Amino acid sequence: MSILSSLSPRALSAPESGIVEVITYARGQEGLIPLWAGEGDLPSPDFVNQAASQALLGGETFYTWQRGIPELREALSRYYARHFDKTLSSDHFYVTGSGMHAIMLAVQALTNPGDELIYLSPSWPNIVASVEIGGAKPVVLPLDFVDGGWSLDLQKLESLITPRTRAMFINTPSNPTGWTASREELAAILDLSRKHGVWIIADEIYALYYYGKETRASSFLDVMEEGDRVIFANSFSKNWSMTGWRLGWLVAPPEIGQVIENLIQYSNSGVAQFMQRGGVVALDKGDEFVRENIERAKVSRDILCDTLIATNRVETLKPEGALYAFLKVDGITDSRAAALDIVDKVQVALAPGSAFGPGGEVFLRACFLRDPQRVREAAARLADYVLKL
């Protein structure tokens, strides 16, 4: 018996990330403009770094609160009061080791092996892998793509609910498509949750990255009532340029708090306290930094999309939310091969749509949370590439 064959089938079935494949291939190439991963090009702000550094040097290096230090959970309560006009006690918040960890804990809390979880596709691939590794079955509902935009068919969503369905994973604004649910759509999804007794895992990481008239995207918090079965997964990564910190949170009913605390105990046993001090300052003092990040993203979004749409070879609309342009290019049928070819020929690194599941195979994802001048150069290179296909 080989060493590999002795491993868990669930572990063996975990797929290699198609995003990471391009990153590994392209990393370090001279003149490269990387639009591959879901992060900006600014480092974490100094006021956040200093708070964490001071706590580290001050000796905050011991075991800590499993649910998160009280100061961070209270700061999260203030954040939601400020941005979502919701009064949530600190008992609703649980600090996690990244947004991915938050999602994994939510899946563990809600599903057993053999249960089903519905997700919308194209989708960030980690959610599907998290469900499969846990032994549950991901059930896909492809979003509809028409005239460059994405939409959700609510009737199709309900048709996928079975007696084995435990949860629906709803990411809005969406990675990678930018699809952003309206308040009415969220209310309709919540009605399905109530009707069928199904939980919602709401990934609202990009809620503030919204380019409409409002200051943020619609949230399940706008339509839900006491007792609704919704768990929110979120992260410090995008808002405050803290991707490398691996710091996130869950918002969940206090009634299940001990279950979540137990799952934290048996996964990472809590996030380093000095890192949480950085999180407190990010929440309380970082609103202006977030606004600047969002404005930067909007400017770069317009540059990228306007340039590529003008070629008449790229089908997309400017996304309503999130950080990504999901591009359908005439002549590209294999996005993985195209992403590698684009690196070689014009030194721009994109994520292949095939990495995001059903419906994404012929698309390419570009993250536009970057210096607008670099995005302008990337857009010009990409336009040159697609016009030569």
N, C-alpha and C positions, 0 to 999 in steps of 0.2 A: 504493500500500500504506500502510495506517495504521501509526502507531507501535506500537500494541498488537499488531497482527497480525504484526509482525516479531519479537515476543518468543517465547521458548520455550513450546511448548504445555504443558509440565509446570508452568511458572511461572504461565501463564494459568489453569490448572485449579485452582490452589490456592484453596480456598474462603475467603470471609470468615468470621471466627469469629462464630457466633451468640451467644456469650457477650459478646464485645466489642461487638456491636451494641447489646445492652441497656445495657452500661456507658456507651457513648457517648450513648445516648438519655437516660439517667437522670442522668448525672454532673452534680453541681452543683445539683440540685433541692432546694429548701428542705424540711427535715424528712424527707429520705430516710433509710431504714435499708437500707444496702447488704449484701445477703447473696448477691451475684452471683458474686464471684470466689473462688477457692480460697486464701484467706489470712485470717489473723486480723486483729484491729484493734490489736494491740500492736506498737510499733516494736521493732526489734532491741535486745537488752539492752545496757546500757551497757558491761559488761565485754568484749563482743565489739566494739562500736564503738571503744572505747578502744584495743584491741590493733591494730585496723586503722589508726586515726588515728596512733598512735605509729609504726607502720611506715612510713606514708606520709610523715610529717614527718621520719622518720629516713632518708629517701632510698631506700626500697625501691621504686623506680620503673623499674627496668631490665628487660630481657628476663629470663625466668626459666625454670625447669625445665619442659619440655613435659609431663611426666607429673604435675607438681605438686611443690612444694617437699618435700624429704625429711621435714621436721617435720610437715607435714600428712598425708602418707601414713602416717607412723608413728602419728599421732593416730587416723587411721581404723582402723589395726590394733588399737589399744587399745579403740576404741569397739566393734568387733565382738567382741573378747574379752569385754568387759563385758556387752554386751546380747544377744549371740548365742552366747556360750560357744564361739567358734571362734577358733582360732589361725591367722591369715592373715598372712603376711609382707607388708611394704609393697610388694612386687613385684606384689601383686594389685590395687593401687589406682591410679586415674588421675583426676586432678582435671579437671573440665570446667566450661565456662561456662554452668552451669545444669543442671537435670535434663533439660530439653528437649534441650540439646546432648548430654547423655549418651545419650539415646534415639536421636538422629539418628546419632551415631557408631556405636552398636550396629547400627542398620539398615544403615548404609553398609558396615560390616565384614562383614555376613552375607549381603546380598542383591545380586543383579545385576538389571538390567532384565529383566522377564519372570518372575522368581522370584515365589513366593507366600509371604505371611506371614499366619498366622491370628491373629485378635484376637477378644476377647470384647466384646460390645456389650450395652447402652450403654457407651460408652467415651469417655475424654478425647479430643477430636477431633484433637489434634495428632499422635498416633501414626499415624492413617490418612493425614493429609496428608504426614507425613514419608516414609512408604512410597511414596506416589504420586509425590511430587516426585522421589524417587530412581529411579523407573521400575519398581519392583516392583508386585505386585498384592496389595492387602489383601483377605483372605478373611474374611468375618464369620461368627461364631457367636453368635447372640443368646442371652443368658442367659434362663432361664425365670423368669417372674414369676407366683407363685401366693400368694394370701392375704397380700399385702403384702411378701413376701420373694423373694429371688433365689437361683437355684441353677444349677449347671453340669451339663449332660448329657455325661458323658465319652464315651459311645458316639458321640454326634454330633460331638464334637471329633475323635475318631479318623477318622470317616468323611470329614472334610474334608482329611485329609492325602493329598497326591498326590506323584508323583515331583518336582514343581516346588516343593514346600514346603521352605523353608529354615529357618523359625523360627516359634515361637508366642510371641505377646506376652501375658504374664499379669500383670495388675495386681491385686494383693490386698494389703491391703484396697483396695476398688475406688473410684475416682472415675468415675462419680457415685453408684453404687448402694449402696455400703457392703458389698457382697458380700465375704465373707472366706473364703478356702479353708481347709479343715481340713488337718491334717497328712496325713491319708489321701488327700485329693484331690491334694495336691501330690505325694505319692509316686506316685499313679496317672498324673499328667501327666508326671512324670519318667520313668516306665516307657515312656510313648509316645515321649518324646524318644529314649530309648535304642533302642527297637525300630525306629524309623524313621530314626534318624540326623538328627534335627531339633534345632536349637538352641532354647533358651528365653531370651527376654529378659524378665527378672523385674523388674517395677516394684514395689518394696516401699517406696516413699516413705512410706507411712502405717503401716508395721509397728508403730511404737510407739503409734499412735492406735488402741488396741484396748480394748474395753470389757467383755471377758470376765474370767474369773478369773485368767488369766495376765497377765504384765506386757507382753506383746507378742503380735502375731499369729504364727501359724505361718509359717515361712520355708522356701524351698527349701534353705537351709543346714542345716535340721534333718534332711533326708532324702537329700541328695546325697552322692556319693562322688567320690574323685579321678578326674578324667577326664571327668566329666559336662559336657555342653555347656550351660552356663548363664552368662549375663552379667547382672549386676545393675545397674540404673540407679537413682540416688538423688540427693537434693538437700538442701541446707541450708535450703530455703525454709520448710517447714512446722514442723519441730521447733523452730527457733530464731528464728522470725519474721524471716526473711532473704529474703523473696521478691524484693525489689528488688536484691539483691546479684548475682543470676544466678550462683550458685556451686553446683556439683554434683559428682558423682563416679560412676565406674564401678568395679565389682568384676568382674574377669575373670581367666581363667587366664594366668599369666605367659608362657606359650608364645606368646600372641598380642600381647604387650605392645608389640613394635616396630611392629606394624600399627596399634594404637591410637595410639601416639605419633605415627606418620606422619599419621594422620587429624587429630589435634589440630593438628599443625604446619600443615596445609593448610586449616584452618578458622579457628581463632582464635589459633593459635600460643601458647597458654597463658594462664592466668588471672593477672591482676595480682597480684604477690607480696604487696602490702600487704593485699589482700582475703583471701588465703590465711592470713595471720596471724590474721585474725578467725576463720577457720574452725578453726584449731588450738585457740583458746581456747573456741570454741563446743563442740567435741567434748570437750575435757578438763574444762571447768568448767561446762558447761551442762545437766547432767542434772536439776538441781532446776528450772531454768526450763522444761525440757521437761515434767516431771511436772506443773507448775502449768498449763501450756498444755493438757495432756491432761485434767486435772480440770476446767478451765474449759469445755472442749469437751463433756465428759460432762454437766455440769450444764445447759448450754444445749441439748444434744441432747434431754434429758428434758423440758425446758420446751417446746421447739418441738413435739416429736412428741406429747406428752401433750395439749397444747392442740388440735392439729389432728385427732388421732385422735378426740377427744371430740366433734367436730362430726358424726361419722358420715358425713362427705362426703369424707374423705381416706383413701385406702388406702395404708398404709405400715406397716412395722415399724421399731422403733428399730434403726438399723444397728449391726452388730457392730464395725465399724471405720471409719476415715477420718473426714472432716469434714463429711459431707453427708447431708441428708435428701432422698430422691428421692421426690417426692410425686405420686400419681395422684389427681386431684381430679374428683369427679363433675361432669359438665357441661363439662369442658374437653377439647376435641379438637384444638385448635391451640395448642400451648404457646408458640409465638413471639408470636402475637397476645395470648394471655393474659398473658405476662410484661410486655408493653408496657402492657396495660390495668391490671394490678396497680400498676405504677409510677404511672400517672395517677390511679387511684382511691384507693389507700391508701398510697402512697409507700413501698412495699417493693420492692426490686429483687432478682429471682431470675433464675437462668439457665434458659432454655427447654430442655426435654428434647430437642427436635429438634436441638439443637447437638451431641448426644452419639451420634447415629447410630441405626441400626435398633433398634427396641424402646423408644426414648426419646421418641417423638413426642408422647405425651400427658402426659408428666411435667414437673414443675418441680423444679429443684435449688436447695436452700437451704444455704449454708455456715453452720454453727453455731459456728465458732470465734470467738465474739464475746462481749462483755460480756453476762452473763446477763440483766441488766435490760433491755438493748436488744433482746435476743432475745425476752423476754417481751412487750415492746410490739409487736414485729414479728409474733409469733404471734397476738396479739389482733387486730391489723389483718387478718391473713390469714384468721383464723377468721370475722371479720365479712364479709370479701369472699366466701368460699366459701359461707357460709350465705345469701347474697343471690343466688347464681347460679340 
